[in-house]
Amino acid sequence: MSFSRRKVAAAVAGAATFALVVSGCAASGGESTDDVTLTLATFNDFGYTDELLAQFTEETGIAVVHNKAATSNDARANYFQKLGKTGLADVEAVEIDWFTEAMQYADLLAPVPTELEGRWLDWKEASATDSEGNLIAYGTDIGPQGICYRADLFEAAGLPTDRTEVAALFDGDWDNFFSIGADYTAATGKPFIDSANSVLQGMVNQLDIAYEETDGTIVATENADIAAAYDAVVEKAVPISAYAGQWSEDWFASLSSGEFATMLCPGWMLGVISGNAPDVAGWDIADAFPGGGGNWGGSYLTVPANGANVEAAQQLAAWLTSPEVQMQAFANAGTFPSQVEALASDELAAATNEYFNDAPTGEILTSRAEAITVATFKGPQYFQFHDALQNAVTRVFDGLEDKDTSWNTWVTEVSAF
């Protein structure tokens, strides 16, 4: 990336002014950090490279072992199996789709030190504040979405390749997106988008209410918006998709094979693409999204209260979510900052991404963030309901059930949760 790495590195060198300690061998409460090794558990790509974590070790003397789950689903299963018991990492990442579920166990998490409150966007902090007013998680990123596309494949199909023209092409609703995709697939014989379930995710993230009301009332199977999204995905997205879902070995391989031409792209997806298709020169990103805007993803770091190194873990979580380090994570993986000071920085506004044809990713993702008008309410059972609906789409994609049968299977599953 051509994003100012030297400026970021210099800023990160001073990041301890935003952490709980500057240097030395003791955390804020006097807990000795001599010979402490912390474990950090994440998933996908948070931008926490070995080099970045080595900076923390150099500043504090605390070693960090980074364990990365293959998917958010895997991380969730491990988290709730072990929370309050033993076996979790000192610092555990939690994805937004199951964060409300984690908030039910706020008493098992060490609160964020009060001096750090106010460093994140208001809604990011509000979502992580428990009924007693304790902030119990450290905000990492948010997920404003654009559209990533293969300019070389667009050119071969007679579509515009300039990102401004591509943004104009996609300036419209989901039907416009599906129409473009259907024309592409008809002309080339190839899928247009990577995953049908990514489309489902994009559509659901534009709803005020998905599966649960804010008072806890379950409306999953009665919500007409969910039914409409499912119908659209099965009828219009499935025929133009390469896969039902993401994160399989074949899906990772296809990021470089040219099997499909577009992806719905939150900032964090940029690192996934470039990291798994390093030699592909055709990827670009457009400042557009069907239906306006949408937020997909964005995570938190939590510190289990029964960990062996709680104060040192709080120090690591604070450091990783400081403005300077959030900027470096953005440079590493495209994870768009949730930290107020980082969002206001000149460095973010000027950030470009060499891999994506020198796209002005700071400008584009800021524009995409400003286009978000809805923060979908995701209740404690959101993850289970949504995962089951994705499975319903997958059954149709795989030809195991027709649209109505698969929906009815989902309805039966929801009633059993």
C-alpha positions as CSV (number, residue, x, y, z in Angstrom):
1,M,0.0,0.0,0.0
2,S,1.1,3.5,-0.6
3,F,-0.6,4.7,2.5
4,S,1.9,6.6,4.6
5,R,3.5,3.7,6.4
6,R,6.4,5.8,7.8
7,K,4.0,8.2,9.4
8,V,2.0,5.3,10.8
9,A,5.1,3.6,12.1
10,A,6.2,6.8,13.8
11,A,2.8,7.3,15.3
12,V,2.7,3.7,16.6
13,A,6.0,4.2,18.2
14,G,4.3,6.8,20.4
15,A,1.1,4.8,20.8
16,A,2.0,4.0,24.4
17,T,0.8,7.5,25.3
18,F,-2.7,6.1,24.6
19,A,-2.1,2.8,26.3
20,L,-2.3,2.0,30.0
21,V,1.4,2.1,30.4
22,V,4.3,3.6,28.5
23,S,6.9,1.0,29.0
24,G,8.5,-1.1,31.7
25,C,7.6,-4.3,33.4
26,A,4.4,-3.4,35.3
27,A,0.9,-2.8,34.3
28,S,-1.3,-0.1,35.7
29,G,-2.4,-2.0,38.8
30,G,1.1,-3.2,39.7
31,E,0.7,-6.7,38.1
32,S,4.1,-7.9,37.2
33,T,4.6,-8.4,33.5
34,D,8.0,-10.2,33.9
35,D,8.0,-13.2,31.6
36,V,4.3,-12.7,30.7
37,T,3.1,-14.1,27.4
38,L,-0.3,-13.0,26.3
39,T,-2.6,-14.9,23.9
40,L,-4.7,-13.1,21.4
41,A,-7.5,-14.8,19.5
42,T,-9.0,-13.3,16.3
43,F,-10.4,-14.6,13.0
44,N,-10.3,-13.6,9.4
45,D,-7.8,-10.7,9.1
46,F,-7.7,-7.9,11.7
47,G,-4.5,-6.5,10.4
48,Y,-2.5,-7.6,13.4
49,T,0.7,-8.7,11.7
50,D,3.6,-10.3,13.4
51,E,5.5,-7.1,12.9
52,L,2.8,-5.0,14.6
53,L,2.6,-7.3,17.6
54,A,6.4,-7.2,17.8
55,Q,6.1,-3.5,18.3
56,F,4.0,-4.1,21.4
57,T,6.5,-6.5,22.7
58,E,9.3,-4.1,22.1
59,E,7.5,-1.3,24.0
60,T,6.3,-3.4,26.9
61,G,8.4,-6.5,27.2
62,I,5.2,-8.6,27.0
63,A,5.2,-11.3,24.4
64,V,2.0,-12.1,22.3
65,V,1.0,-15.3,20.7
66,H,-1.6,-14.7,18.0
67,N,-4.1,-17.5,17.3
68,K,-6.4,-16.9,14.3
69,A,-9.6,-19.0,13.8
70,A,-10.5,-19.7,10.2
71,T,-14.0,-18.2,10.5
72,S,-16.1,-16.1,12.8
73,N,-18.3,-19.2,13.3
74,D,-15.3,-21.1,14.6
75,A,-14.4,-18.3,16.9
76,R,-17.9,-18.0,18.3
77,A,-18.2,-21.7,19.0
78,N,-15.0,-21.7,21.0
79,Y,-15.9,-18.4,22.8
80,F,-19.2,-19.6,24.2
81,Q,-17.9,-23.0,25.0
82,K,-15.2,-21.7,27.2
83,L,-16.3,-18.2,28.5
84,G,-16.4,-18.2,32.3
85,K,-14.5,-21.5,32.4
86,T,-10.9,-22.0,31.1
87,G,-9.2,-22.1,27.8
88,L,-9.9,-18.7,26.3
89,A,-7.2,-16.4,25.1
90,D,-6.2,-13.4,27.3
91,V,-7.7,-11.2,24.6
92,E,-10.6,-12.5,22.5
93,A,-12.1,-11.0,19.4
94,V,-15.9,-10.9,19.1
95,E,-17.7,-10.3,15.8
96,I,-20.6,-7.9,15.6
97,D,-23.1,-10.5,14.5
98,W,-22.8,-12.3,17.8
99,F,-21.7,-9.5,20.0
100,T,-25.1,-8.9,21.6
101,E,-25.1,-12.6,22.5
102,A,-21.7,-12.0,24.3
103,M,-23.2,-9.0,26.1
104,Q,-25.5,-11.3,28.0
105,Y,-22.3,-12.5,29.8
106,A,-20.9,-9.0,30.5
107,D,-20.2,-10.0,34.1
108,L,-17.6,-12.5,32.8
109,L,-15.6,-9.8,31.0
110,A,-13.2,-7.3,32.5
111,P,-14.5,-3.7,31.9
112,V,-12.6,-1.2,29.8
113,P,-10.7,1.3,32.0
114,T,-12.9,4.4,32.3
115,E,-10.1,6.7,31.0
116,L,-10.4,5.1,27.6
117,E,-14.2,5.8,27.2
118,G,-14.9,8.3,24.4
119,R,-12.2,7.1,22.1
120,W,-14.6,5.3,19.8
121,L,-17.7,6.3,17.8
122,D,-20.7,6.8,20.1
123,W,-22.8,4.0,18.7
124,K,-19.8,1.6,18.8
125,E,-19.3,2.3,22.5
126,A,-23.1,2.3,23.2
127,S,-23.4,-1.2,21.8
128,A,-20.7,-2.4,24.2
129,T,-22.0,-0.8,27.4
130,D,-23.8,-3.1,29.8
131,S,-26.9,-2.3,31.9
132,E,-24.7,-1.1,34.8
133,G,-22.9,1.4,32.5
134,N,-19.7,-0.6,32.1
135,L,-18.0,-0.5,28.8
136,I,-16.9,-4.1,28.4
137,A,-15.2,-4.3,25.0
138,Y,-12.7,-2.4,22.9
139,G,-13.9,-1.4,19.4
140,T,-11.8,-2.5,16.5
141,D,-13.2,-1.7,13.1
142,I,-16.5,-0.9,11.4
143,G,-17.5,-2.4,8.0
144,P,-18.7,0.2,5.5
145,Q,-19.1,-1.5,2.1
146,G,-18.2,-0.8,-1.4
147,I,-18.1,-3.1,-4.4
148,C,-14.8,-4.8,-5.3
149,Y,-14.5,-5.8,-9.0
150,R,-12.1,-7.3,-11.4
151,A,-11.4,-4.6,-13.9
152,D,-9.8,-7.0,-16.4
153,L,-13.0,-9.2,-16.4
154,F,-15.2,-6.1,-16.7
155,E,-13.2,-5.0,-19.7
156,A,-13.4,-8.4,-21.4
157,A,-17.2,-8.3,-20.9
158,G,-17.6,-4.8,-22.3
159,L,-18.3,-3.1,-19.0
160,P,-16.7,0.1,-17.8
161,T,-13.4,-0.3,-15.8
162,D,-12.8,3.2,-14.4
163,R,-13.9,3.1,-10.8
164,T,-15.9,6.3,-11.2
165,E,-17.8,4.9,-14.1
166,V,-18.3,1.6,-12.3
167,A,-19.7,3.5,-9.3
168,A,-22.2,5.1,-11.7
169,L,-23.1,1.7,-13.2
170,F,-24.0,0.4,-9.7
171,D,-25.7,3.6,-8.6
172,G,-29.2,2.1,-7.9
173,D,-31.1,-0.6,-6.1
174,W,-30.6,-4.3,-5.8
175,D,-32.6,-5.0,-8.9
176,N,-30.1,-2.9,-10.9
177,F,-27.3,-4.9,-9.4
178,F,-29.0,-8.2,-10.2
179,S,-29.7,-7.0,-13.8
180,I,-26.1,-6.2,-14.4
181,G,-25.1,-9.5,-13.0
182,A,-27.6,-11.5,-15.1
183,D,-26.4,-9.7,-18.2
184,Y,-22.7,-10.5,-17.3
185,T,-23.4,-14.2,-16.6
186,A,-25.4,-14.5,-19.8
187,A,-22.7,-12.9,-21.9
188,T,-19.7,-14.7,-20.3
189,G,-21.1,-18.0,-19.0
190,K,-19.4,-17.2,-15.7
191,P,-20.7,-16.2,-12.2
192,F,-20.9,-12.5,-11.6
193,I,-20.5,-12.4,-7.8
194,D,-18.7,-14.7,-5.4
195,S,-21.4,-15.7,-3.0
196,A,-25.2,-15.7,-2.7
197,N,-25.0,-15.5,1.0
198,S,-22.9,-12.4,0.9
199,V,-25.8,-10.8,-0.9
200,L,-28.2,-12.0,1.8
201,Q,-25.8,-10.4,4.4
202,G,-25.8,-7.1,2.4
203,M,-29.5,-7.0,2.2
204,V,-30.2,-7.9,5.9
205,N,-27.7,-5.3,7.0
206,Q,-29.9,-2.6,5.5
207,L,-32.9,-3.5,7.6
208,D,-33.8,-1.8,10.9
209,I,-35.0,-5.1,12.4
210,A,-34.0,-8.5,11.2
211,Y,-35.0,-11.4,13.5
212,E,-35.7,-9.8,16.9
213,E,-37.4,-6.6,18.1
214,T,-35.5,-4.5,20.5
215,D,-37.8,-5.7,23.3
216,G,-36.7,-9.3,22.6
217,T,-39.8,-10.3,20.6
218,I,-38.9,-12.8,17.9
219,V,-40.2,-11.8,14.5
220,A,-37.9,-13.8,12.3
221,T,-40.4,-15.8,10.3
222,E,-43.0,-13.0,10.3
223,N,-40.7,-10.2,9.1
224,A,-41.8,-9.4,5.5
225,D,-38.4,-7.8,4.8
226,I,-36.6,-11.0,5.7
227,A,-38.9,-13.0,3.4
228,A,-38.3,-10.5,0.6
229,A,-34.6,-10.7,1.0
230,Y,-34.6,-14.5,1.0
231,D,-36.8,-14.5,-2.1
232,A,-34.5,-12.1,-3.9
233,V,-31.3,-13.9,-3.0
234,V,-32.7,-17.3,-4.1
235,E,-34.3,-16.1,-7.3
236,K,-31.8,-13.5,-8.4
237,A,-28.5,-13.9,-6.6
238,V,-28.1,-17.7,-6.7
239,P,-28.1,-17.9,-10.5
240,I,-25.2,-15.4,-10.8
241,S,-23.1,-16.6,-7.8
242,A,-20.1,-18.8,-7.9
243,Y,-20.7,-20.2,-4.4
244,A,-23.4,-20.3,-1.8
245,G,-21.1,-19.1,1.0
246,Q,-17.6,-17.8,1.6
247,W,-14.5,-19.0,3.4
248,S,-14.1,-22.5,1.8
249,E,-10.8,-23.5,0.3
250,D,-12.3,-23.3,-3.2
251,W,-13.6,-19.8,-2.5
252,F,-10.2,-18.6,-1.3
253,A,-8.6,-20.1,-4.4
254,S,-11.2,-18.3,-6.6
255,L,-10.0,-14.9,-5.5
256,S,-7.2,-15.2,-7.9
257,S,-8.7,-17.5,-10.6
258,G,-11.1,-15.1,-12.2
259,E,-14.0,-17.3,-11.5
260,F,-16.2,-14.3,-10.6
261,A,-16.1,-10.6,-11.2
262,T,-17.4,-8.8,-8.1
263,M,-17.6,-9.0,-4.4
264,L,-19.5,-6.9,-1.8
265,C,-16.5,-5.3,0.1
266,P,-16.4,-4.0,3.6
267,G,-13.0,-2.5,4.3
268,W,-11.7,-5.6,6.0
269,M,-12.4,-7.7,2.9
270,L,-9.6,-5.8,1.1
271,G,-7.0,-7.5,3.1
272,V,-8.6,-10.9,2.6
273,I,-8.5,-10.4,-1.2
274,S,-5.0,-9.1,-1.5
275,G,-3.7,-11.6,1.0
276,N,-5.1,-14.6,-0.9
277,A,-4.6,-13.3,-4.5
278,P,-1.3,-11.4,-4.2
279,D,-0.3,-11.7,-7.8
280,V,-3.6,-10.6,-9.4
281,A,-3.5,-7.1,-10.9
282,G,-7.1,-6.7,-11.8
283,W,-8.9,-6.0,-8.5
284,D,-10.3,-2.5,-7.9
285,I,-13.0,-1.0,-5.6
286,A,-15.9,1.4,-6.5
287,D,-17.6,3.9,-4.2
288,A,-21.1,2.3,-4.6
289,F,-23.4,-0.2,-2.9
290,P,-26.8,-1.5,-4.0
291,G,-29.6,0.4,-2.2
292,G,-27.3,3.1,-0.8
293,G,-25.0,1.9,2.1
294,G,-24.5,-0.8,4.5
295,N,-22.3,-1.9,7.4
296,W,-21.0,-5.5,7.4
297,G,-18.9,-6.5,10.3
298,G,-16.8,-4.6,12.7
299,S,-15.6,-6.4,15.8
300,Y,-14.5,-5.9,19.4
301,L,-11.8,-7.1,21.6
302,T,-12.8,-8.5,25.0
303,V,-10.8,-9.5,28.1
304,P,-12.2,-12.5,30.0
305,A,-12.3,-11.5,33.7
306,N,-10.9,-14.9,34.9
307,G,-7.8,-14.7,32.7
308,A,-4.4,-15.1,34.3
309,N,-3.1,-11.8,33.0
310,V,-6.1,-9.4,33.0
311,E,-4.2,-6.1,33.5
312,A,-1.6,-7.0,30.8
313,A,-4.5,-8.1,28.5
314,Q,-6.3,-4.8,29.0
315,Q,-3.0,-3.1,28.1
316,L,-2.8,-5.1,24.9
317,A,-6.4,-4.5,24.0
318,A,-6.1,-0.8,24.6
319,W,-2.9,-0.6,22.5
320,L,-4.4,-2.5,19.6
321,T,-7.4,-0.1,19.5
322,S,-5.5,3.1,19.9
323,P,-5.8,5.6,17.0
324,E,-2.3,5.0,15.7
325,V,-2.6,1.2,15.7
326,Q,-6.0,1.3,14.2
327,M,-4.5,3.2,11.4
328,Q,-1.7,0.7,11.0
329,A,-4.3,-2.2,11.0
330,F,-6.1,-0.3,8.2
331,A,-2.9,-0.1,6.2
332,N,-2.3,-3.8,6.7
333,A,-5.8,-5.2,6.0
334,G,-8.3,-2.4,5.2
335,T,-10.0,-2.7,8.6
336,F,-11.8,0.7,8.7
337,P,-11.2,2.5,12.1
338,S,-13.9,3.0,14.7
339,Q,-11.6,5.3,16.7
340,V,-12.7,8.9,16.6
341,E,-9.2,10.4,16.4
342,A,-8.2,8.0,13.6
343,L,-11.4,8.8,11.6
344,A,-10.5,12.5,11.7
345,S,-6.9,12.0,10.6
346,D,-5.4,13.4,7.4
347,E,-3.7,10.1,6.9
348,L,-7.0,8.3,6.6
349,A,-8.3,10.8,4.2
350,A,-5.2,10.4,2.0
351,A,-4.9,6.6,2.2
352,T,-4.6,4.7,-1.0
353,N,-4.2,1.0,-1.7
354,E,-1.6,0.0,-4.3
355,Y,-3.0,-3.5,-4.7
356,F,-6.4,-2.1,-5.7
357,N,-5.0,0.0,-8.6
358,D,-4.0,2.8,-6.1
359,A,-7.7,3.3,-5.1
360,P,-8.2,6.1,-2.6
361,T,-9.5,3.7,-0.1
362,G,-9.6,6.2,2.8
363,E,-11.8,8.5,0.7
364,I,-14.0,5.7,-0.7
365,L,-14.6,3.9,2.7
366,T,-15.3,7.2,4.4
367,S,-17.9,8.0,1.7
368,R,-19.4,4.5,2.2
369,A,-19.5,5.0,6.0
370,E,-21.4,8.3,5.5
371,A,-23.9,6.4,3.3
372,I,-24.9,4.1,6.1
373,T,-28.3,5.1,7.4
374,V,-29.3,2.0,9.3
375,A,-27.7,0.2,12.2
376,T,-29.5,-3.2,12.1
377,F,-30.6,-4.4,15.5
378,K,-28.9,-7.7,16.1
379,G,-30.3,-9.4,19.2
380,P,-28.9,-12.3,21.2
381,Q,-30.2,-14.9,18.8
382,Y,-29.3,-13.0,15.6
383,F,-26.4,-15.2,14.8
384,Q,-28.3,-18.5,15.1
385,F,-31.3,-17.2,13.0
386,H,-29.1,-15.7,10.3
387,D,-26.8,-18.7,10.1
388,A,-29.8,-21.0,9.7
389,L,-31.2,-18.7,6.9
390,Q,-27.8,-18.8,5.2
391,N,-28.1,-22.6,5.3
392,A,-31.5,-22.4,3.7
393,V,-30.0,-20.4,0.8
394,T,-27.2,-23.0,0.6
395,R,-29.7,-25.9,0.3
396,V,-31.3,-24.1,-2.7
397,F,-27.9,-23.4,-4.2
398,D,-26.9,-27.0,-3.9
399,G,-30.2,-28.3,-5.3
400,L,-31.1,-30.1,-2.1
401,E,-34.4,-28.2,-1.6
402,D,-36.5,-25.8,-3.6
403,K,-37.1,-22.3,-2.4
404,D,-40.4,-22.9,-0.5
405,T,-39.3,-26.2,1.1
406,S,-36.0,-24.7,2.3
407,W,-37.8,-21.7,3.8
408,N,-40.2,-24.0,5.6
409,T,-37.2,-25.9,6.9
410,W,-35.8,-22.7,8.3
411,V,-39.1,-21.8,9.9
412,T,-39.1,-25.2,11.7
413,E,-35.5,-24.6,12.9
414,V,-36.2,-21.1,14.2
415,S,-39.1,-22.4,16.3
416,A,-36.7,-24.9,17.9
417,F,-34.2,-22.3,19.0
